[in-house]
Amino acid sequence: MPFTTVLYHEIRETKGFNPEHRSHIDVKQDYDDILPSALFVTVEQFEEQMIYLKENHFHTLTLNEIKAFYLDHTPLPEKSILLTFDDCFQSMKEYAYPILKKYGFRATAFVVTSWLHDQAKPFNPDKSVCLSKDDLKVMEDVFEYANHTDKLHQRQNEATSLIMEVTDREFADDLAACNAFVAEEDVFAYPFGLFTERNVSLLKANGFQLAFTCEQDKNDQNTDPLLLNRYVIPHFLTLEQFKNIVD
C-alpha cells in the first residue's frame, strides 16, 4: 500500500502573513539564507489540513513503521501519512506542536544541529528563528528527530548544496555530529532536496535506512528507501488540492 509524505517548514497567522516578506533565517551557525514564501502555510490552513486528516481517519506514521515496511515488508495501516518538518523553526513549537498534540498525531522533524540556539528565543514572526535543543526535547511526545546535517545545510546557488561539495570523510563526520543529538540515527533528509549519487551511496555505507528528497510523489514498495518522495505544502495550496495529494 502506498503512503504519502508531506513537508512543512514555517507557519504564520493569516493576519500577519505577507508572501512578499523576505524571511531571513536566524540560526546559531554563521550562515544566512532566505526562506521563500512557498515554504510557509498559515495556522488556519495547517489546522484545516489536520482536521481533514483526523476526520477521515488517517494514520500518522512513525519512522519505525516505515522502516518495517521496507525492511520486513510489514503492511502499513490504511490511509497512512508521514508528517515531516524541516529545520525546526519556532513556528513548529508555537503552532504545529499544540495542533498535532490536540489531534493525537505524530510527526518527524529533521534537525540541523549547528542551527539550534543555546537558549530559547522569544517568538519572532518577522524571521525564521531556529529553536533550541531544550525546545525540541519538550516536544518528544509528538516529534521524533532525524538527521538534516550538523553544519552542511548550506548552498551557494539553487543547484548545489554543501553536501555535494565536501569529501566523503567530511560528510560522514558531519552525519555523526548530528547523530550525537538526534534519536533516529539512520534517517536523513537531503538539504534543499539536493544530492548526488555519491551522497546516496555514502548514506548507505554509513548505515542509513531512509532518506527523504523533495520529489513530489507517493511512496510504495518499489520506491528506493534512500530516495523517498515528499510533497512540499505551500500556502497557496487549496484544501481540495491537499485532499488530492493525501487521498
Beta strands, then each sheet from edge to edge (+ up, - down):
strand 1: 4-8
strand 2: 10-12
strand 3: 23-26
strand 4: 34-35
strand 5: 40-42
strand 6: 59-60
strand 7: 80-86
strand 8: 107-111
strand 9: 128-129
strand 10: 143-147
strand 11: 184-189
strand 12: 210-212
strand 13: 231-232
sheet 1: 6+ 7+ 1+ 13+
sheet 2: 2+ 5+
sheet 3: 4+ 3- 9-
sheet 4: 6+ 7+ 8+ 10+ 11+ 12+
end
